[in-house]
């Protein structure tokens, strides 16, 4: 995998839709909140709408 492929926005695997245009946004960033253990996934849509969701860190994943 090239550096460009790793840094480019990735389509989401689930049917998360934009609140503005109802299209599927792409995930542009994933952040781990070390204080709470939450993973914050940030999305951006072609229409410019930005959104995020929080989920608990998967205890089965390494790291």
N, C-alpha and C positions, 0 to 999 in steps of 0.2 A: 504494500500500500504506500503510495507516495505521500509526501507532506501535504500537497494540495488536496488529496482525497480525505485526509484526516481533518483538515481545517475547514473543508467546505460544509455548508449546512446539510444535515441529513434528514430525509423524510421520516416522519414518525411511523411506528409500526401499528398504532392503534387509530381508530377513527375519530381523533381529536379534531374538531373543526373550529375555524375562525368565527368569533362572535359577530364580526362586521359583515363578511362576505360569504361565509359558510364554505370556504375552500379549506384544504388541509394545509396548515402551516408546517414549516420545517423547524427542527430543533437546531438552534444556533449555539447553545451553550448548556453545559451541565456543571453545577456547582455543588460541592459538599459543604454543608454548614456543620463544622466540627463541634459547635456548642450543642446542637440538638440532634445531630446524626441524620438530619433530613437531607435529601437530595433535591435540589431545585433545578428543574428543567425549564429552560427559556426557549420560547418559540417566536418565530417571526413569519408573517404571511406576506404574499406578494402585494397585498393592498396596503402594507405598512403597519398593520396592527401587530402589537407585541403582547405576549401573554406568558404566563408561567404556571407551573404546578409544582407542588411539593409532595414528596413521598418518602416513606421511611427507607433508610439504607438497608439494602438486602444483606442480611446477616450471613448468607451462604457465599457471597462474592468475596474474592480475596482483597485484602487491603483494609 
